[in-house]
Amino acid sequence: MNTREWLTERVSRLRKPAPTARSTQDRLRARLRQGEEAMSPSALRHKLGELKAIVDPLVSEVEGGRRAGALMDWCASAPPAHRRDLWLLMSERFVADPAQVKAAQLKYAAAVGTPDEAAAEVLYRRATVSPRRRLLQRFSAHPDGIPFLVNLRAEMQPQLKADKRLLALDVEMEYMFSTWFDVGFLELRRISWDSPASLVEKLIKYEAVHDIRSWDDVKNRLDSDRRCYGFFHPRLPGEPLIFVEVALINEIAASITPLLDESAAPADLGRATTAIFYSISNTQAGLRGVSFGDSLIKRVVESLHEEFPRLKTFATLSPIPGLRGWLTKNAPAELLQAWEAAPELVEKSPPRVALKQWAARYLAQELKEGKPLDAVARFHLGNGARVERLNWAADPSVKGFKQSYGLMVNYLYDLKKLDKNRAALALGKVPVASSIKDLLP
């Protein structure tokens, strides 16, 4: 071995591997903190005791909620790293008892095919419910508990990829929120220019589809030929969860530009036959991934139809946010280069035709776990709509070009076929109009 090899070997022995994060179980057993751990073992044990006290079976819901409130007060002033330790305790230390789950599973397996099967199945499901769910329920019993949990999950979202230990808590919260925030519990309110300024300011803040540029832009979206609705939860009375913006016109819109034209005169409501949903914005990051049920659009449609009986067509003008990223991975490089100049391509040019064909394939055929790959498509198709039409250069903004080379799509809500369309999607078949079928191979 020469000198260089000898030195390399000795240096490699001195290098310590990067320390792995200790589980809360290991930290609770320890005497001293390590590395970048926030709470000391004794402080961690104290906080675990407070969490367990919240779900103590001997205390009432009211007392459990009061104890949760005390922990919420602590969170309000605790450093972020300490709050994160609390999340880790909630995620790792409140799990279903493996022995009870296994025993219940064996009893259920033995009862299958007997009169005891149904009761054994219920007992098995109960055994698999984690104490974590009970903990979240106790927090929700506090008057400010649900807003606290929504904000907690929002703060936790950016850390999920880096720390998989938090996933159990995240999934549990998403499940509970899907129950608590079902659209049946939400109140639908119209937002107008006469609404409180604080509410209009929230519309500006949370608009996620087409950025609001000015107060004139806001006024245009709240004009007489428009409707804007907010969905509110009784436990978050002043905080809209969803904004839905609608244009009332006489045909299915093919471009967002005229809808956002601040100088355009309001459309004649007497001739309006079509309601175009051009922006649906979720306002709470803590409710990401939570389905508000398939009746959200239906409730807006019912409200519109009651006010404007002449309306016959209900459709969207929607972005295709995942298209360009998918094309980058799947389409030929020469087409990607051609599409960089997409707005200038003439109607029947091969690159333009190809882009619409690829977009049709993306929307109609690209599924993941039986659901559309595109997030917006997943929402509307899950609500019973069908893919109706692709629109060239419909969104000329920088954002629109970055998302989909300017393409937008209409989803049609045929009120008589919503259930049929949902049933088809459940079988892995995306409902599409003939104009989309013609683009598919």
N, C-alpha and C positions, 0 to 999 in steps of 0.2 A: 504494500500500500504506500503510495507516494504522499508527500506532505499535504498536497491539496486535498486528496481524498480523505486523509486523516482528519483535517480541519473540518471538512464538510460533515463528516460523520459526527464529530464531537458537537458541532454547532446544532445539528439536527436534534441531538439528544437534549440540548438545553431549551429548545423551543417547546413551549407548552401548548397543547391544543386549546383552541378557543373554548372557554367554559360554556357548558350548556346550561340553560335556565333550569333551576330547581323547581320541582313541582311544589304546590302549596303543602302537600303532605310532608315532603322532606323539610320544608322551611318551618312548619309547625313543630316538628320534632327537634329542630336545631336550637342552639343557644345564641348563635351570632348570625347576623346577616352576612351575605357574600356579595361581592362585585357591586352591581348597580341595583340590587334589591332595595326597594323603598322602605317598607316597614320592617322593623326588627321582628324576630320570631315571637317575642312576647306581645308586641303590638298586634301582630297578625292573629295570635290566639285570642286576644281580647275582642277583636272585630268579629272573629268567627263566633265567639260567644254571643255577641249582640245579634248576629244574624240568626243563630239558633233560637234565641229568645223570641224573635219575631214569629217563628213558626211553632213555638211551644204549644203542644196540643191542649195544655191546661188553661191557656189564656183565650179570651174571646177575640172575635174579629176586630172589635173596636180597640181593645188593648194592643192587639198585634199591629193594627194600623198606627196607633200612637207610637209604639216602639220603632216602627218603620220611619215615622216622621222624624224621630230623634236622629236616626242614621242619615236621613235626607239632609237635615240641618248640618250634620258633620260634613257631608259631601260638598255642601255649598262653599265651604272654606278650605277643604282639604286640597293639597297639591295634586296635580294630575296623576303623578306616579302612585300616590296613595289610593286614589280612586281606582286606578287600574288593579291594584292589589285586591281591592274589594271585589271587583268584577271576577278576578281569578278565583277567589273564595266561592263566590256564587256559582261559578261555572264548574269548578272541580270538586267541591266538598258537598254538594247537594245532589247526589245521584241516587238512582234507584238501588235498593239492596240486591246484589247479584244472587244471593242465596234464595231470597224470597221470589225473585223472578224465575229462577230455575225450578223451584218447587211448584210454583203456579203453572209453569209451562208443562211440567210432567203431569200434573193433575188434569190439565186441559187435554193433553194428548191422550191420556187414559180415558177421558170422558167422551171423546169424539165418537159419534154414532149412538150415544146413549141419551136417556132423558136428562142427564146432568150436563150435557154439552154447553147449553146456553149459559147456565150459571157459572160453569168453569171458565168459559170464555170471558165473562165479565170480571171474574176474580183475577184472571191473567192480565187483563188490560189495566186493572187497578194496580197490580204489582209493578207494572212497567212505568207507571207515572212517577216522575222524579219529585223529590221534595222541593226541587228548584221551582216547580210550577206553583206549589203552595206558597213559597216565598214571594213570588211575583204577585200572587193573589192578595197576600197580606199588604204589600206595598200599594196595590190598587185600591185597598179599602180606605186609605188616607185621602182626604179631599184633593191634595196635590200629587197623589201618587202616580196617576197615569201620565200627566205631563212630565214628571220626574223620570219615569221609565222610558218615555219616548226620547227625551233629551239624552238619557244615559246611552241608549242604543245608537243614537246619532253620533255621540262622541266616540263610541267604541268602533264604529264602522271602519275608519282608516287603519285600525290596528289588526284587523282580522287576518289579513294575508300573512303578516309577519308572525303572528302568534295564534296557532291553531287551537291552543287551549281555551280560547274564548268562544270558539264556535258553538259549543254546547249551550252556552247562555244565549248567544245570538239566535240560534235555531228555536230555542224555547220561547224567547220573546216574540219572534216572528209568528210562531204558532198562537200564542196568547193574543197578540194584537189582531190577528185575523179574526178572532172571535169578538174581541172588544170593539173593533172598528168595522164590523160588517155594515154595509151601506144601509141596511134596514134601521140602524141606530143613528144614522146621520140625518141632520136637518139640511134641507136644500133652501138656499136663500138667493134671491137675485141681487147682484151688485150693479148699481147704477151710478151715474155722475153725482147723484144726490146722496149717496151712501156716505157714512163717516169717512173723513179724510184718512184716518188710520187704516181703514179697510182697503181703500184705493191704493194707499202706499204699499200695503202688503201685496196687492196684485202686481205692482211694479217690481217689488223685491223678488217675488217667487216665480214670475213668468219664466218658463224654462224652454219654450219652443221657439218663439220669435221675440227677441229682446225688445223691450219697450224703450223707445228713444227719447220721448219727451212727453210733456203733459198734453200736447196736441194729439200725440199718438194714443194716449190713454183715452182722451175724449172721443176719438174716432172709434175705439173699441167698445165704448159705452154709449154710442149714438143710438138713434131711434131704430135703425135697421139692424141693430146688434143686440145680443143678449149675453150676459156674463153671469154665471152662477158660482156660488161657493158652497161646499159641503162642510158642515160643522158638526163636531161631536159635543154632546152635553158637558163632558168633563174638560173640554178646551173651548169654552164658549166664544172667546174673542179671536180664536186662531183658526183660520180656514185650513182644511186639510187638502182640498182639491179646488182648483179653479177650472171652469169649463167655459170657453169662449166660442160664441156661435155667430155666424153671419147669415142673415136672411135675404136670399136672392132668388132668382128664377131659373137657375140651372146649376148643375154640378160644377164647382170651380175648378179650373185647370191651372191656376197660378196664384200664388200668395200675394203678388205685387198689388193688384187692385184691391184686395181685401185690407191691405195695410196702407193704402193711399189716403193720407190725411186730408188732401184737398178735394177728394171725390165727394159728390153730393150723396146724401143717404138714398138708399134704394127705396123704391115705392113698395111699401108694405102691402098695399092692396094687390100687388101682382106677385108677391113672394110665394113661391111654391116649394122652395128648397131650403133646408137648414143645413149649413155647412159647419161642422165642428172643426175649427182650425187650430185650436190650442187647448190641450188638457195638461195641466201642471200639478204635480204633487208637491206639496210645500214642506213636508216633514221628512228629513233624511232618516230619522229614526223609524219611519214606517216603510222604508225601502223593502221591496219584495212582498209587501203585504197586499193581498188581493182584497179590493173593496166589494167584491161580488159582481155578478154579471148583470145586476139591475141598475148599475150606476147610470149608464147611458139611457136606459129605458126611463128612468125617473126624469131626466132632462127632457127627453122626447115627449113624455106625457105632459109636462109643464108647458112646453112649446105648443103642442097640439091643442091644449085647452085654450091658450091665448090666441093662436092662429089656426083655426080649423082648416084653412086652405092649404096648409103645408102637406105635401104628399111624399116628398123625398127627403130622406135623412142620410147624410153622407159626411165623410171627413175629407179634409185635405191635409194629409199627414206626411211628416218627414220619414226618411228611411235611414235612421241613424247608423245602422251597422253595415250598410251596403258597401261603402268604399273600402272599409277594412277587410271585408270578406272578399271583395274583388281583388285586392292586393295579394291575397294568398292564393286565389284560384284562377284568375283570368290571365291570358297570355300577356307578356310584357309589352308587345307591340300595340295591343289594344289599350293598355293603361296609358301609354304615351299619347295615343290618339285622343283619348278622353280628357287629357289635360286641356285640350282646346274644345271641349264638348259643346259649350254654348254656341259656337260658330258653325257647328256641323249642320249641313243641310238635311232636310227631313229624311230622305231615303239613302243617305250615305251609309256605307257598310258599318263604320264604327258606331254611328248613332243607332242603327238597327240592332247591332250586337249588344250595345249597352242595355237597351230595353229588354232584349232577350235574357241577358244575364240577370237583370233585375227581376224579371218575371220568375226565373228559376229560383232566385234567392227567396222571394216571398212565397212562392207556391210549393216549393219542393224541399227547401232546406229546413229540416227539423232537428231538434235535440231533445231526446227523451219524449218524443211524441208531440213537442210543442214548437211553434215557429221560432227560428233562430233570432229574428229581429224582435227587439223588445216592444216596439210600438205595434207591430203586427200581432205579437202574442197577446197584447191587451185587447185590440179590437176584434180579432178573430175569436178570442176567448169569450167576448161579449156577444158573439153570434153574427158578426158582420162577414162580408165576403170581400175579396180583393176585386175591385171594380175596374180601375183604369190607372195606367202609368202616364205621368205628365212630364213632358220634356221641358227643361229649363224653368221649372215651376218655382224654384227658390234660387234666385241669382245671388243671394248673399254669400259672403265668405264662408259662413257656417254651413249653408246649404251645399255649396260646392265641396267643402271638406267632408261632409257626411255622405253625399250620394251623387256627386257631380251635378247637382242641381235638380235631380229627379225628385218628384213627390208622387204620392199614390193616393187614390180615393178608395176608401173602404165604404161600402154601401150597407146601411142598416135597413133591410127589408123586414118590417115588423112581423110579417107572416111566416118568415123563414128563419128566425133567430134560433129556435130550438133545433130545427133541421140542420142548420149550419154547425151548431155546437156539437151535435151528434156525429156529423161527418168528421169534424176535427178530432174528436175523441178516438176515431178509428184511424187517424193519421192522414186523412185526406183534407187538404186545405180547400175551402170553397172559393172558387174563382169565376169571374165573368168570362164570356167568350173572347173578349178582347185580350185577356191574359192567356187564355188557352192557345190562342193563335200564335203567341210568342214563344210557347214552350216547344221543345223538340218532340 
